[in-house]
């Protein structure tokens, strides 16, 4: 049951011994403050690494064709490698189980006009899967679908920046724009988290792009995402296997580095994983070192508090107080001080990170922050440590005979 007299006595003791209480609280608050700041900075660095890779799928591989630099099997160097639609099908046939999404892509730059507005934009011919590779979000209308690709439909999906440039306040869905002298119907508008550079783009079915720009089945590159359950090493090996297979398909020497080039995001993510893992270990060591220092500080203070209150404990026992009630008073006092100080330290740590966030971006630390669960866990650890630190000397003191305690100076 709630014993109001017990709690009144605890708060009277805290108020009476303000200096002691403040010293105990400062140790805890400072430990939690440092803990929150350290982990907040670590998370800020992780956010910076993630942002460096943009919002595109980080399990992607881009395959570029080039020119051979070495003769192979009687073929001269300097051959131009050109990918076709069938090469996308080949990759699906060979590696379908490990391919999540895949698209071929044709890139062009074209003059685009609508009524009196005119500008130049990048036009990309893609498959519907590109939406998931690029992480486009459909704002209005729809994206390209397989029916558009099959039927060479003259529809396009425009970026939000294109909409802002050409249509001002007019709804573009269903309207026709002139791209290189040909009319295309706008099926949708998309947004991209990478902003203006990726929203100044117009997508159309790849078959339509190929028909309009050359009437052939050539593509500029292939872009795929692999099974997200692969780790970095597996993804790198997968990329190397694709490169090797394509070199065999196009009769390219194994050591020819320019004929077929692979850009594998796993290379970058592996380096980031190594850096963030190392950083996390360092921060954990420092953070837990700080907590241990706080625990030691609490332990020392609790031992001093119990020793200082030996005479008081003797008086309580002489008046009939049980050992259990004496231990309870000391423990609850320790827990209250630790909990309040821990919360104050948490608020200060979060406040410092919020105030310093704009300045920290200069040092490549973006959106520093720390999860409440982590700091609450650290605070609970300190509370438990404080309780244990207070329990042992309190138990020992509760067993002292009143006459001995009263003689204590």
C-alpha positions in Angstrom: 0.0 0.0 0.0 1.0 3.7 -0.5 2.5 4.9 2.8 2.2 8.7 2.8 4.3 9.0 6.0 7.1 7.1 4.3 7.2 9.3 1.3 6.9 12.5 3.4 9.9 11.3 5.3 11.9 10.5 2.2 11.3 14.0 0.7 12.1 15.6 4.0 15.4 13.8 4.0 16.2 14.9 0.4 15.2 18.5 1.3 17.3 18.5 4.5 20.4 17.1 2.7 20.3 19.2 -0.5 24.0 19.2 -1.2 24.2 15.5 -0.9 21.1 15.0 -3.1 22.5 17.4 -5.7 25.8 15.6 -5.8 24.1 12.3 -6.3 21.8 13.7 -9.0 24.6 15.5 -10.8 26.5 12.3 -11.2 23.5 10.6 -12.9 22.5 13.6 -15.0 25.9 14.1 -16.3 26.3 10.5 -17.3 23.0 10.4 -19.1 23.8 13.8 -20.8 27.1 12.5 -22.2 25.5 9.2 -23.2 22.7 10.9 -25.1 25.1 13.4 -26.9 27.6 10.6 -27.9 24.9 8.4 -29.4 23.2 11.3 -31.0 26.4 12.3 -32.8 26.9 8.7 -33.9 23.4 8.6 -35.3 24.0 11.9 -37.1 27.1 10.4 -38.8 25.1 7.4 -39.9 22.4 9.6 -41.4 25.1 11.5 -43.3 26.4 8.2 -44.8 22.9 7.1 -45.7 22.1 10.5 -47.4 25.3 10.2 -49.5 23.7 7.3 -51.3 20.5 9.2 -51.9 17.0 7.7 -51.7 17.4 5.2 -54.6 17.3 1.5 -53.8 20.6 0.7 -52.0 20.6 -2.8 -53.3 21.0 -1.8 -56.9 23.4 -2.7 -59.7 23.8 -0.6 -62.9 25.4 -2.2 -65.9 27.0 0.0 -68.6 28.2 -1.0 -72.0 31.4 0.4 -73.4 34.2 -0.4 -75.8 36.6 -3.3 -75.7 40.2 -2.4 -75.0 41.7 -5.8 -75.7 41.5 -8.2 -78.7 39.7 -11.5 -77.8 39.0 -14.7 -79.8 40.1 -13.0 -83.1 38.0 -9.9 -82.5 39.7 -6.5 -82.6 39.8 -4.1 -79.7 37.7 -1.0 -79.9 34.5 -2.9 -80.5 31.4 -1.1 -79.3 29.3 -3.2 -76.9 25.5 -2.5 -77.3 22.9 -3.9 -75.1 19.5 -4.9 -76.5 16.1 -5.9 -75.0 17.1 -9.5 -75.2 20.0 -8.9 -72.7 17.5 -7.9 -70.0 15.7 -11.2 -70.7 19.0 -13.1 -70.5 19.7 -11.7 -67.0 16.2 -12.6 -65.9 16.6 -16.2 -67.3 20.1 -16.6 -65.7 19.6 -14.9 -62.4 15.8 -14.5 -61.9 15.8 -15.9 -58.4 18.3 -13.2 -57.2 16.8 -10.3 -59.2 14.2 -8.2 -57.4 13.5 -5.6 -60.1 15.1 -4.9 -63.5 14.8 -2.4 -66.2 16.6 -1.4 -69.3 16.9 2.3 -69.9 17.2 4.7 -72.8 18.2 8.3 -72.0 17.5 11.2 -74.3 17.4 15.0 -74.0 14.5 16.7 -75.7 12.8 20.1 -76.1 9.4 20.0 -74.4 6.5 22.4 -74.9 3.0 23.0 -73.6 1.1 26.0 -74.9 3.4 29.0 -74.4 5.8 27.3 -72.0 8.9 25.5 -73.3 12.0 23.9 -71.7 14.6 21.2 -72.2 14.3 18.0 -70.1 15.8 14.5 -69.8 13.6 11.8 -71.2 14.0 8.3 -70.0 12.5 5.2 -71.6 12.0 2.6 -68.8 10.0 -0.4 -67.7 7.4 -0.1 -64.9 9.8 -1.7 -62.4 11.9 1.5 -62.6 9.5 3.1 -60.2 10.7 0.9 -57.4 14.4 1.1 -58.3 14.3 4.9 -58.3 11.9 5.1 -55.4 9.5 7.4 -57.3 6.3 8.3 -55.7 3.2 8.9 -57.8 1.7 12.2 -56.9 -1.2 12.3 -59.4 -2.4 9.8 -62.0 -0.5 6.6 -62.6 2.9 5.3 -63.5 3.9 3.4 -66.7 2.5 -0.1 -66.9 3.3 -3.2 -68.8 0.4 -2.6 -71.3 2.1 0.7 -72.2 5.3 -1.1 -73.0 3.6 -3.8 -75.0 1.6 -1.4 -77.1 4.2 1.4 -77.4 1.7 3.8 -75.9 2.5 7.5 -76.3 2.1 8.4 -72.7 4.5 10.0 -70.3 4.9 10.5 -66.5 6.4 13.8 -65.6 8.3 15.0 -62.6 6.9 17.6 -60.3 9.4 20.2 -61.4 8.3 19.7 -65.0 4.7 20.2 -63.9 5.6 23.4 -62.1 7.5 24.7 -65.1 5.0 24.0 -67.8 1.6 23.9 -66.2 1.8 26.5 -63.4 -1.6 26.0 -61.7 -3.2 23.8 -64.3 -3.8 20.1 -63.7 -1.5 18.2 -66.2 -3.3 14.8 -66.1 -4.8 14.0 -69.4 -3.1 16.9 -71.2 -0.8 16.6 -74.2 2.7 17.9 -74.3 5.0 18.2 -77.3 8.3 16.3 -77.0 10.6 16.7 -80.0 7.6 17.5 -82.3 5.4 14.5 -81.1 2.4 14.8 -78.9 2.3 12.6 -75.7 -0.5 12.3 -73.2 0.4 12.8 -69.5 -0.6 9.8 -67.5 0.9 10.8 -64.1 3.1 13.1 -62.0 5.8 11.8 -59.7 8.0 13.1 -56.9 11.5 12.0 -55.9 13.1 12.6 -52.5 16.3 13.6 -54.3 14.6 16.8 -55.3 14.8 19.0 -58.4 17.5 17.1 -60.3 15.4 13.9 -60.4 12.1 15.7 -60.8 13.2 17.5 -64.0 12.7 14.1 -65.8 10.1 12.7 -68.1 9.5 8.9 -68.2 7.9 7.1 -71.1 7.6 3.4 -72.0 10.9 2.0 -73.2 9.4 0.5 -76.3 8.0 3.9 -77.3 11.3 5.6 -76.7 13.1 3.0 -78.9 10.5 3.3 -81.6 10.7 7.1 -81.7 14.5 7.5 -81.3 15.8 5.1 -83.9 13.2 2.3 -84.3 15.5 -0.3 -82.8 15.8 -2.4 -79.7 19.1 -0.9 -78.3 19.3 0.3 -74.7 21.8 2.6 -73.0 22.2 0.6 -69.8 20.5 -1.9 -67.5 19.5 -1.2 -63.9 18.5 -3.9 -61.4 18.0 -4.5 -57.7 19.1 -7.8 -56.2 17.5 -9.8 -53.4 17.6 -7.5 -50.4 18.4 -10.4 -48.1 21.9 -10.6 -49.6 24.7 -9.2 -47.5 27.3 -7.0 -48.9 29.8 -9.8 -49.8 27.0 -11.9 -51.5 25.9 -8.9 -53.5 29.4 -8.1 -54.6 29.9 -11.7 -55.7 26.5 -11.5 -57.5 27.6 -8.4 -59.4 30.9 -10.1 -60.4 29.0 -13.1 -61.7 26.8 -11.0 -63.8 29.8 -9.2 -65.3 31.5 -12.5 -66.0 28.5 -13.9 -67.7 27.9 -10.8 -69.9 31.6 -10.8 -70.9 31.2 -14.4 -72.1 28.0 -13.4 -73.9 29.7 -10.6 -75.8 33.1 -12.3 -76.2 35.0 -9.9 -74.0 38.3 -10.7 -72.3 38.0 -11.2 -68.6 40.6 -8.6 -67.8 39.0 -6.0 -70.1 37.7 -3.4 -67.6 36.0 -1.0 -70.0 33.8 -3.2 -72.2 31.2 -3.9 -69.6 31.2 -1.9 -66.4 29.3 -2.7 -63.2 28.4 -0.1 -60.6 27.4 -2.1 -57.5 25.9 -0.2 -54.6 27.0 -3.0 -52.3 30.6 -1.7 -52.6 29.6 1.6 -51.0 27.2 0.1 -48.5 29.9 -2.3 -47.4 32.3 0.5 -46.7 29.5 2.4 -44.9 28.6 -0.7 -42.8 32.3 -1.0 -41.8 32.5 2.6 -40.8 29.2 2.7 -38.9 30.0 -0.5 -37.1 33.4 0.7 -36.0 31.8 4.0 -35.0 29.1 2.2 -33.0 31.6 0.1 -31.2 33.7 3.2 -30.3 30.6 5.0 -29.1 29.4 2.0 -27.1 32.7 1.7 -25.3 32.8 5.4 -24.5 29.1 5.5 -23.6 29.2 2.5 -21.3 32.4 3.8 -19.9 30.5 6.9 -19.0 27.7 4.8 -17.4 30.2 2.8 -15.4 31.7 6.1 -14.2 28.2 7.2 -13.1 27.6 3.9 -11.4 30.9 4.1 -9.5 30.0 7.7 -8.5 26.6 6.6 -7.3 28.1 3.7 -5.3 30.6 6.0 -3.6 27.9 8.5 -2.7 25.5 5.9 -1.4 28.2 4.4 0.8 29.0 7.8 2.2 25.3 8.6 2.7 24.7 5.4 4.6 27.8 5.9 6.7 26.7 9.5 7.5 23.3 8.3 8.6 24.5 5.5 10.9 23.5 7.5 14.0 20.1 8.2 12.5 19.6 4.6 11.7 20.5 3.7 15.3 17.8 6.1 16.6 15.3 4.6 14.2 16.1 1.1 15.5 15.9 2.2 19.1 12.4 3.6 18.4 11.4 0.2 17.0 12.0 0.6 13.2 12.5 -2.7 11.4 15.6 -3.4 9.3 13.3 -3.6 6.2 11.8 -0.2 6.7 15.3 1.3 7.1 16.5 -0.3 3.9 13.3 0.8 2.1 13.8 4.5 3.0 17.4 4.5 1.8 16.6 2.6 -1.4 13.6 4.7 -2.4 15.5 7.9 -1.7 18.3 6.7 -4.0 15.9 5.6 -6.7 13.9 8.9 -6.7 17.1 11.0 -7.0 18.5 8.8 -9.8 15.2 8.8 -11.7 14.7 12.5 -11.6 18.4 13.3 -12.4 18.3 10.8 -15.2 15.3 12.5 -16.8 16.9 15.9 -16.4 20.0 14.5 -18.1 17.9 13.1 -20.9 16.2 16.4 -21.5 19.5 18.3 -21.4 21.1 15.8 -23.9 18.2 16.0 -26.3 18.1 19.8 -25.9 21.8 20.1 -26.7 21.5 18.0 -29.8 18.5 20.0 -31.0 20.3 23.3 -30.5 23.6 22.1 -32.0 22.0 20.3 -35.0 22.4 23.2 -37.5 26.0 23.8 -36.6 26.9 20.1 -36.6 25.8 19.8 -40.3 29.0 21.8 -41.1 30.9 18.8 -39.7 28.8 16.2 -41.7 26.6 15.3 -38.8 23.0 15.3 -40.0 20.0 15.2 -37.8 21.7 13.9 -34.6 19.3 12.2 -32.3 19.0 9.3 -30.0 16.1 6.9 -29.4 14.3 7.4 -26.1 14.3 3.7 -25.5 18.1 3.6 -25.5 18.5 6.5 -23.0 15.6 5.2 -20.8 17.4 1.9 -20.7 20.6 3.6 -19.7 18.7 5.5 -17.0 17.1 2.3 -15.7 20.6 0.8 -15.6 21.8 3.6 -13.4 18.7 3.4 -11.2 19.2 -0.3 -10.6 23.0 0.3 -10.0 22.1 3.0 -7.5 19.6 0.7 -5.8 22.2 -2.1 -5.5 24.9 0.4 -4.4 22.5 1.6 -1.7 21.2 -1.8 -0.7 24.4 -3.4 0.4 25.6 -0.7 2.8 22.0 0.0 3.9 21.5 -3.7 4.8 24.8 -3.7 6.7 23.8 -0.6 8.6 20.3 -2.0 9.4 22.0 -4.9 11.2 24.0 -2.7 13.5 22.8 -2.7 17.1 21.3 0.6 18.2 23.8 1.2 21.0 26.7 0.8 18.5 25.1 3.1 16.0 24.4 5.8 18.5 28.1 5.8 19.6 29.1 6.5 15.9 30.7 9.9 15.4 
